[in-house]
Amino acid sequence: MARLVGFIGNRPDLGARVIELEGRALDVRRRSGVTPGWGVGFYQGGEILLKRRPLDDRAEIKMTDLTRDIRADVALAQVRLATVGPLRTENTHPFRYRTWLFANTGTVEAFTTLRGRLAESLPQFLMRDVRGETDSELVFHLFLSFLHDAGQLDRPQVDAPTAAAALRSTIALVDRLCAEEGAAATALNVMVSSPEYVLALNGGPPMAYRIFQGQRDLERLFGDGGLGRMRIPDYASSRLTLIASDFEDDRIPEGWTPVRERAIVTFTRANEPLIENVS
C-alpha cells in the first residue's frame, strides 16, 4: 500500500499535470485496518517546502490531491505504511537536510538490533539532527555521513556521481550490518534529490519511470489545445520525468520503463537517465 514518487523536469508549470495524467497508477487505496500517512517535498523559488500528514483516513489517497498546487521542477512524494516508528510528523517522509530530500519504502531487516550500530556510524552532529525513530531517517543520515567523509556535505552543490557513490556506500554498509546479524539484504526503494537531480535506487518492489518530451507527449499534457499557443522551440526543449515504485499488485504502468533490480538511476532535467549497479 506504500507508494514512492519522484519528479524532475524543466517545466515547473507542468509537474502537477504529469502526475495527473498518470494518477491512476500512483493513487493508493486504503486497506482495512491500516491508516497511512503521506508527505511531499519540493523545491520552489530556491527553497525546500514540505507538506506532511502522518495520518490520513480517506478511502483513497490520490497523488493529484497531494501535488495539485505545487509548482516545482523537482519533487519527492511518499505514501507511508508505517513499519518502524509511530505515526507522527517527525517520522513522515520525505526527510530534509539542507538542500537534500530523502524518501524510501521498505524496512531495514533486523533494525531492532541494528539501530544502535547504525547510530554509532554517524558523526555526532548528524546524529543530533535525527528527529524521529525510523530506520529510514538513519539511512538518510548514513548517506549524509558518506558525503561528509568525502568532504562534500558543506558544498552548496554536489555532483551526481559523488552523491550516487555515497548512496551506494550507504546500502553496502546496511547490507553488511544486516548480514552480520543473519538478516537478508536490504530491500529498500530509495529516492534522494538535490535541486539538480534525483537519484532512485531499486532494491525492493518494481520501480519504473516515464519521460515526457516531444510534441506527442506535450499534446497530452495540453489537452485543452494550449500547445498551439507555444512556440516550437518551447515544446521541443520541454522534458519531464516521473519516477515511481511499489505499484499496486507490482504492475508497472503501460509505457513506463522498468528500473532493473539493484540499480541506481540518475535523473536530470536534460539528460537521458544514467543507470548503474548498486555494487
C-alpha positions as CSV (number, residue, x, y, z in Angstrom):
1,M,0.0,0.0,0.0
2,A,3.0,2.3,0.2
3,R,4.0,4.4,-2.8
4,L,7.1,6.3,-3.7
5,V,7.1,9.0,-6.4
6,G,9.7,11.4,-7.8
7,F,9.6,14.1,-10.4
8,I,12.1,16.3,-12.2
9,G,11.7,18.5,-15.3
10,N,12.4,21.8,-16.9
11,R,8.8,23.0,-16.8
12,P,7.7,23.7,-13.2
13,D,4.2,24.6,-14.5
14,L,3.7,21.0,-15.9
15,G,4.8,18.8,-13.0
16,A,1.3,18.6,-11.4
17,R,-0.2,17.9,-14.9
18,V,2.2,15.0,-15.5
19,I,1.2,13.4,-12.1
20,E,-2.5,14.0,-13.0
21,L,-2.1,12.1,-16.3
22,E,-0.5,9.1,-14.6
23,G,-2.6,9.4,-11.4
24,R,-4.4,6.1,-11.6
25,A,-1.1,4.2,-11.3
26,L,0.1,6.4,-8.4
27,D,-3.1,6.5,-6.2
28,V,-3.2,4.4,-3.1
29,R,-6.3,2.6,-1.9
30,R,-6.6,2.3,1.9
31,R,-6.7,-1.3,3.2
32,S,-8.8,-2.4,6.1
33,G,-7.2,-1.8,9.5
34,V,-4.4,0.3,8.1
35,T,-4.2,4.1,8.2
36,P,-1.4,5.5,6.1
37,G,0.3,8.9,6.1
38,W,2.0,10.9,3.3
39,G,4.4,13.6,2.6
40,V,5.6,15.7,-0.3
41,G,8.8,17.7,-0.5
42,F,9.7,20.1,-3.4
43,Y,12.0,22.9,-4.5
44,Q,10.3,26.2,-5.2
45,G,11.9,29.6,-5.7
46,G,15.2,28.3,-4.2
47,E,13.5,27.0,-1.1
48,I,12.6,23.5,0.0
49,L,9.0,23.1,1.1
50,L,7.4,20.2,2.9
51,K,3.8,19.1,3.2
52,R,3.4,16.1,5.6
53,R,0.4,14.4,7.1
54,P,1.2,11.4,9.3
55,L,-2.4,10.1,9.3
56,D,-4.9,10.1,6.5
57,D,-8.1,8.0,6.9
58,R,-9.5,8.7,3.4
59,A,-10.5,5.5,1.5
60,E,-8.1,6.6,-1.4
61,I,-5.1,8.8,-1.3
62,K,-4.8,10.5,-4.7
63,M,-1.4,11.7,-5.7
64,T,-3.0,14.5,-7.7
65,D,-4.6,15.8,-4.4
66,L,-1.2,15.9,-2.8
67,T,0.6,17.8,-5.6
68,R,-2.2,19.8,-7.3
69,D,-1.0,23.2,-6.1
70,I,2.7,22.5,-6.4
71,R,4.8,24.4,-9.0
72,A,8.2,22.9,-8.8
73,D,10.8,21.3,-11.1
74,V,11.9,18.7,-8.5
75,A,9.7,16.9,-6.1
76,L,9.5,13.7,-4.0
77,A,6.3,12.2,-2.5
78,Q,5.7,9.1,-0.4
79,V,2.6,7.4,1.0
80,R,3.8,5.7,4.2
81,L,2.7,2.4,5.6
82,A,4.4,2.6,8.9
83,T,6.6,-0.3,9.9
84,V,9.0,1.4,12.2
85,G,8.2,4.4,14.4
86,P,4.8,5.8,15.4
87,L,2.6,7.9,13.0
88,R,3.9,11.4,13.7
89,T,5.3,14.2,11.6
90,E,8.9,13.5,12.5
91,N,8.6,10.0,11.1
92,T,6.9,11.1,7.9
93,H,8.8,11.2,4.6
94,P,10.4,13.0,2.9
95,F,13.2,13.9,5.3
96,R,15.2,17.0,4.7
97,Y,18.8,18.1,5.4
98,R,19.9,21.4,3.9
99,T,19.3,21.0,0.2
100,W,18.7,17.3,0.3
101,L,15.4,15.4,0.3
102,F,15.1,11.7,1.0
103,A,12.3,9.2,1.0
104,N,12.0,5.4,0.8
105,T,9.8,2.4,1.1
106,G,10.7,-0.9,2.7
107,T,12.3,-1.7,6.1
108,V,15.9,-2.4,7.2
109,E,16.0,-6.1,8.3
110,A,16.9,-6.6,11.9
111,F,16.5,-2.9,12.6
112,T,15.7,-3.5,16.2
113,T,19.1,-4.9,16.9
114,L,20.9,-2.7,14.3
115,R,19.6,0.6,15.5
116,G,22.5,1.2,17.9
117,R,25.1,0.2,15.3
118,L,23.6,2.4,12.7
119,A,23.5,5.4,15.1
120,E,27.2,4.7,16.1
121,S,28.2,5.0,12.4
122,L,27.1,8.7,12.4
123,P,29.1,11.7,13.3
124,Q,27.6,13.4,16.4
125,F,26.5,16.5,14.6
126,L,24.4,14.3,12.2
127,M,23.1,12.1,15.0
128,R,21.8,15.2,16.7
129,D,19.8,16.1,13.6
130,V,17.8,12.8,13.8
131,R,14.3,13.8,15.0
132,G,12.3,10.6,14.7
133,E,12.5,6.8,15.4
134,T,12.6,5.4,11.8
135,D,15.2,3.2,10.1
136,S,14.6,5.5,7.1
137,E,15.9,8.6,8.8
138,L,19.0,6.8,10.0
139,V,19.7,5.5,6.5
140,F,19.3,9.1,5.2
141,H,21.8,10.3,7.7
142,L,24.2,7.5,6.8
143,F,24.1,8.8,3.2
144,L,24.9,12.3,4.5
145,S,27.8,10.9,6.6
146,F,29.3,9.4,3.5
147,L,29.1,12.8,1.8
148,H,30.7,14.3,4.9
149,D,33.5,11.7,4.7
150,A,34.1,12.8,1.1
151,G,34.3,16.4,2.1
152,Q,31.2,17.3,0.2
153,L,28.4,17.8,2.8
154,D,29.1,21.5,3.2
155,R,29.3,22.2,-0.5
156,P,26.4,24.1,-2.0
157,Q,26.4,21.8,-5.0
158,V,27.4,18.1,-5.0
159,D,27.8,16.4,-8.4
160,A,25.5,13.4,-9.1
161,P,28.4,10.8,-9.3
162,T,29.5,11.8,-5.8
163,A,26.0,11.5,-4.4
164,A,25.5,8.2,-6.2
165,A,28.7,6.8,-4.7
166,A,27.5,7.9,-1.2
167,L,24.2,6.2,-1.7
168,R,26.0,3.0,-2.9
169,S,28.2,3.0,0.1
170,T,25.2,3.5,2.4
171,I,23.4,0.4,1.0
172,A,26.6,-1.6,1.2
173,L,27.1,-0.7,4.9
174,V,23.5,-1.5,5.8
175,D,23.7,-4.8,3.8
176,R,26.9,-5.7,5.6
177,L,25.4,-5.0,9.1
178,C,22.3,-7.0,8.2
179,A,24.4,-9.9,7.1
180,E,26.4,-9.9,10.4
181,E,23.0,-10.2,12.1
182,G,22.0,-13.1,9.9
183,A,19.3,-11.0,8.1
184,A,18.6,-10.7,4.4
185,A,20.0,-7.9,2.2
186,T,18.2,-4.6,2.4
187,A,15.0,-4.4,0.4
188,L,14.6,-0.7,0.1
189,N,13.4,1.5,-2.7
190,V,15.1,4.9,-2.2
191,M,14.9,8.4,-3.8
192,V,17.2,11.2,-2.8
193,S,17.2,14.6,-4.5
194,S,19.2,17.8,-4.8
195,P,18.0,20.9,-6.6
196,E,19.7,19.5,-9.8
197,Y,18.9,15.8,-9.9
198,V,17.0,12.8,-8.5
199,L,18.7,9.5,-7.6
200,A,16.5,6.5,-7.5
201,L,17.6,3.1,-6.1
202,N,15.6,0.0,-6.9
203,G,16.1,-2.5,-4.1
204,G,12.5,-3.6,-3.4
205,P,9.2,-3.9,-5.3
206,P,9.2,-2.8,-9.0
207,M,10.3,0.7,-9.9
208,A,9.9,2.4,-13.3
209,Y,10.0,5.8,-14.9
210,R,8.2,7.7,-17.7
211,I,9.7,10.5,-19.7
212,F,7.5,13.2,-21.3
213,Q,9.1,15.0,-24.2
214,G,8.3,16.0,-27.8
215,Q,5.1,17.1,-29.5
216,R,3.1,14.0,-28.9
217,D,3.6,14.0,-25.1
218,L,3.1,17.7,-24.9
219,E,-0.2,17.4,-26.7
220,R,-1.3,15.0,-23.9
221,L,-0.2,17.5,-21.3
222,F,-2.0,20.4,-23.0
223,G,-5.3,18.5,-23.6
224,D,-7.1,21.8,-23.9
225,G,-5.3,22.9,-27.0
226,G,-2.8,25.0,-25.2
227,L,0.1,23.5,-27.2
228,G,-0.9,25.6,-30.2
229,R,0.0,28.7,-28.2
230,M,3.5,27.5,-27.6
231,R,6.5,28.3,-29.8
232,I,8.1,25.2,-31.4
233,P,11.4,25.7,-29.5
234,D,9.5,25.8,-26.2
235,Y,7.8,22.4,-26.5
236,A,10.8,20.9,-28.4
237,S,13.0,21.5,-25.4
238,S,10.5,20.5,-22.7
239,R,11.4,17.4,-20.8
240,L,9.7,16.0,-17.7
241,T,10.4,12.7,-15.9
242,L,8.2,10.8,-13.5
243,I,9.6,8.0,-11.3
244,A,7.6,5.7,-9.1
245,S,7.7,2.4,-7.3
246,D,5.6,0.0,-5.2
247,F,2.8,-0.1,-7.8
248,E,-0.5,-1.8,-7.0
249,D,0.0,-5.6,-7.4
250,D,3.5,-4.8,-8.7
251,R,2.1,-3.9,-12.1
252,I,4.2,-1.4,-14.0
253,P,2.0,1.0,-16.0
254,E,1.9,0.8,-19.7
255,G,4.5,3.0,-21.4
256,W,6.8,3.1,-18.4
257,T,10.4,1.9,-18.4
258,P,11.4,-0.6,-15.6
259,V,14.4,0.0,-13.5
260,R,16.4,-3.2,-13.1
261,E,16.8,-4.6,-9.6
262,R,19.8,-3.4,-7.5
263,A,20.3,-0.4,-9.8
264,I,20.8,3.3,-9.1
265,V,19.4,5.7,-11.7
266,T,20.4,9.4,-12.0
267,F,17.7,11.6,-13.5
268,T,18.3,15.2,-14.5
269,R,16.3,17.8,-16.3
270,A,18.0,17.4,-19.7
271,N,20.0,14.2,-20.0
272,E,19.0,10.5,-20.5
273,P,18.8,8.5,-17.3
274,L,22.2,7.1,-16.1
275,I,21.8,3.6,-14.8
276,E,24.5,2.0,-12.6
277,N,24.7,-1.2,-10.5
278,V,24.4,-0.8,-6.7
279,S,27.6,-3.0,-6.4
